Amino acid sequence: MTEIIRLDAHDPLPETGSFALVIRRFGEDDPNSVVTEIDFFGRHRTMSVAVGADGLPLPWEDVVQGAQREARERGYAVLYAVDRTAGRREQQVLRHHGDHSFGPSVLVDTDEEDGVRGSSMLDRPPGAGFLR
């Protein structure tokens, strides 16, 4: 049986080992969207996006249970499940339709190594892999 280990929204992910992961997060190219991925790490890395036949996102618990079945079939002992949209700040962002710049505390998302400054995707340098 594959054990499900549920992580809190801001918990770090494992960095090594053989495990399955289901993660719900904001879309990278569209911060108004939420993406749920199922990743398998270890033997052969694979990743898929969890959507229904209609192309719409599936309910979180349905994805977790489906990922557990798939992980068990593939021989994984552990499935980590983390909803990166479940934190208090993230829930506020969802209520503001993906807008990270509301309220008195502006979200700072800076990664100097990649030349990323500020919370707006418009602040990203040309060619950084983000749609404008």
JOMO-V20809 format. One record per residue. N is the residue number from 0. SS is DSSP state (alpha for helix, beta for strand, coil for the rest). Layout:
n = {N,N}
ss = {SS,SS}
This chain:
n = {0,1,2,3,4,5,6,7,8,9,10,11,12,13,14,15,16,17,18,19,20,21,22,23,24,25,26,27,28,29,30,31,32,33,34,35,36,37,38,39,40,41,42,43,44,45,46,47,48,49,50,51,52,53,54,55,56,57,58,59,60,61,62,63,64,65,66,67,68,69,70,71,72,73,74,75,76,77,78,79,80,81,82,83,84,85,86,87,88,89,90,91,92,93,94,95,96,97,98,99,100,101,102,103,104,105,106,107,108,109,110,111,112,113,114,115,116,117,118,119,120,121,122,123,124,125,126,127,128,129,130,131}
ss = {coil,coil,beta,beta,beta,beta,beta,coil,coil,coil,coil,coil,coil,coil,coil,coil,coil,coil,beta,beta,beta,beta,beta,beta,beta,beta,coil,coil,coil,coil,coil,coil,coil,beta,beta,beta,beta,beta,beta,beta,beta,coil,coil,coil,coil,beta,beta,beta,beta,coil,beta,coil,coil,coil,coil,coil,beta,coil,coil,alpha,alpha,alpha,alpha,alpha,alpha,alpha,alpha,alpha,alpha,alpha,alpha,alpha,alpha,alpha,coil,coil,coil,beta,beta,beta,beta,beta,beta,coil,coil,coil,coil,alpha,alpha,alpha,alpha,alpha,alpha,alpha,alpha,coil,coil,coil,coil,coil,coil,coil,coil,coil,coil,coil,coil,coil,coil,coil,beta,alpha,alpha,alpha,coil,beta,coil,coil,coil,coil,alpha,alpha,alpha,coil,coil,coil,coil,coil,coil,coil,coil,coil}
